[in-house]
Amino acid sequence: MSQAQDANSGATFSVKIGINPISWSNDDLPSLGGETPLEVALTEGKAIGYQGFELGNKFPRQSAALRARRRRKFVRSERTWSYLPTTAPK
């Protein structure tokens, strides 16, 4: 968990940061990283500090299988993206 600070109020809050598996394999062009197993992405992502992964084409689509995979690797399924402004609006 990372700490962030609101630019306007100065308040701090906790942020969990996830990643898209495209860093390891590409959903649109499966030949890019196609040989990289999902376990490699999950293990490496966890090791460098990510708390979650967006679902990619290598994740199981059955909810029981997905829950089991998440429990085994302690990762969360994250939404596609969230906009977080880095500066206050002018």
VENPESUL-V705123 format. One record per backbone hydrogen bond with DSSP energy under -0.5 kcal/mol. NH is the residue of the N-H (numbers start at 0). CO is the residue of the C=O. E is the energy in kcal/mol with one decimal. If there is no record, write none. Layout:
[[NH & CO & E] [NH & CO & E]]
//
This chain:
[[1 & 14 & -3.0] [3 & 12 & -2.7] [5 & 10 & -3.3] [9 & 5 & -1.9] [12 & 3 & -2.3] [14 & 1 & -2.9] [16 & 14 & -0.5] [17 & 15 & -0.5] [18 & 51 & -1.9] [22 & 19 & -1.4] [23 & 20 & -2.5] [24 & 20 & -2.5] [25 & 31 & -2.3] [26 & 24 & -0.5] [31 & 28 & -2.7] [32 & 30 & -1.0] [35 & 32 & -1.9] [36 & 34 & -0.6] [39 & 36 & -0.8] [40 & 36 & -1.4] [41 & 37 & -2.6] [42 & 38 & -2.5] [43 & 39 & -2.8] [44 & 40 & -2.8] [45 & 41 & -2.2] [46 & 42 & -2.2] [47 & 43 & -1.7] [48 & 45 & -1.4] [49 & 44 & -2.3] [50 & 16 & -2.9] [51 & 16 & -0.8] [52 & 75 & -2.6] [53 & 18 & -2.3] [54 & 77 & -0.5] [58 & 55 & -1.5] [65 & 61 & -2.5] [66 & 62 & -2.6] [67 & 63 & -2.1] [68 & 64 & -2.1] [69 & 65 & -2.4] [70 & 66 & -2.5] [71 & 67 & -2.0] [72 & 68 & -1.7] [73 & 69 & -1.4] [74 & 69 & -1.2] [75 & 50 & -1.4] [77 & 52 & -1.9] [77 & 75 & -0.6] [83 & 81 & -0.5]]
//
